[in-house]
Amino acid sequence: MANGIKRVFISGGTGLIGSYLSKLLVQRGYELMLFDAYLNYISPFISNYQHFLKERMKGLVDHKQVRLERGDIRVQKRVHQVMTEWKPDAVIHLAAIPSAKESTLYPTEALQINVDGTLSLLEGVKASGSVKRFIFTSSSFVYGHFKKPIADEEHTTEPIDVYGGTKLTGEILTKAYAIGHGFEYTIVRPSAVYGFGDCNRRVTQIMLENAMAGKPLILHDGGNSMIDFTYVTDAADGFARCLETPEAANQTFNITRGNARSIKEYAEVVKKHFPKAVLENRPTDATRPERGTLSIEKAKKLLGYNPKVDIEQGVAEYVQLLKERGPK
């Protein structure tokens, strides 16, 4: 095993990224504990959470290398119990309120989960004495409005919303604990991760499901906002490299496609699969930062990261899987 790491604790391990990453790590021989509270902040009448959870977990439930533990990262006693008993070699922290919109709607819970939950995990790492590397999932939202066309990891961090603020706080706590208690950290900043299994009502999911249901594809302010859409398999590969690569120690990486596309472009790709879909323009959503391409040069150089899936390929696979395995 790389870096002497065999046992990996994944908070939020049954989520979108967590499930794809877990399947990748199982193939490579790791023992996993997937620690999850099975929370969903979307209305149960539209989320299809249970359906997608079952789909995500195919191949993981009852796997001999996978241990499923129900738990809330905010409950420090529970985290300590599991960490000190199982003694993981590494922690990949994915659990969070998973979107900016829900963090704005539920700011107290966003603070409790994204900040207090991170603190609880870091305290668990300290108590276990076994963890060599802690990987924290941040977000491109920590940059706020992009001040240059391509944002590298040295771009100023000036979040404009609750979600970005909690993620930046998590980064600071991660660094402080790692430095103070002698374990390695890696910070990952993903962007607009999409793919089959998502049920958190991100724009990528909403557009596809609207197209399948004959509903319009909504474009705010013409859909000109640029987003670095990242297919979930590429994101999972990036996280795995952060776990396995010695050079990832004490570093921060953008793990994205590295090529922003407009929301309108994404809608037009969806429309190719559903020619009858109608694009509908609405006023801009001013609550989101203006983003764009994230530089992945550092990840390419230090991790050998090389994302392979653009939105044309990603949407095609997403559509196929929704038709085959989506809710009926």
KADA-V573558 format. One line per field, one symbol per residue. phi: phi as a letter, one per 40 degrees, with the letter a starting at -180 (. if undefined). psi: psi as a letter, one per 30 degrees, with the letter a starting at -180 (. if undefined). A space follows every 50 residues. Layout:
phi=???
psi=???
//
This chain:
phi=.cfgcbbbcbcgcccccdccccccccdcgccbbcbacfcabcdccbcfdc ccccccccgbcgcccbbcbcabcccccccddcccccfccabbcbcaccac cccccbccccccccbcccccccccccccgbccabbbccaccccgcccadb ccccddbbcbacdccccccccccdccccccbgbcbbbbbcafcbichcbb fcdccdcccccccgccccbcfggcccbccbcccccccccccccccdcccf bbbcbacgacbccccccccdcccbdccbcbcbdccccbccbacbcbcccc ccbgcacbbccccccdcdcdccccbccc
psi=kkggkekkkjkhfgadeeeeeeeeeefgglkkjjjkfhkkgkkffffhee eeeeeegkfekgkfgkkkkklkffjeeeeeeeefefilflkjjfklkgle eeeeeieeeeeeefeeeeeeeeeeeeeegfkekjjkjblffffbkkflej jaffkkjikgleeeeeeeeeeeeeeeeeefghlllkkkjlkhkllkfkgg hleeeeeeeeefgglljkjkhfgfkkkikkkeeeeeeeeeeeefkeffkh lkkkjaegjklleeeeeeeefefiffkkkkkllljffkljabkkkgeeee effgkikfjlfeeeeeeeeeeeeeglk.
//
